C-alpha cells in the first residue's frame, strides 16, 4: 500500500476515525482496554508520519493528534483509572515533549 501511495499522481486524504466503541451501560466497552488505546495512538502517529513524508501541511493533523493525546490523558487519568499504565506514561511523555503537559 505504501508503494502505491508514493507513486500515485493524485492523493485523496479521508479523515476517518480509526477506532470506535459503543458506550452501553455495563458493556465491556464502557472502559476500553489499554491495547485499543495504544492502537489508536499508533494510527494517529503513523498518519502524521505519512503526511510529513508526503510533504502535506501538518497543521490540522497536528492539532488532531494533540487533542487526541490530551483527551486520552484526561480519560485514562481520571475517568478510566489507568494512570499507572505504560500507555499513559507514553502520552504524558509526548505531551511533555510538545510542551503541553499542563
PEBEL-V466556 format. One record per helix or strand of 3 or more residues. SS is the DSSP state (H for helix, E for strand). FROM is the first residue (numbers start at 0). TO is the last residue. Records with the same first field share a line. If there is no record, write none. Layout:
BEGIN
SS = FROM-TO / FROM-TO
END
This chain:
BEGIN
H = 1-6 / 33-52 / 58-78 / 85-96
END
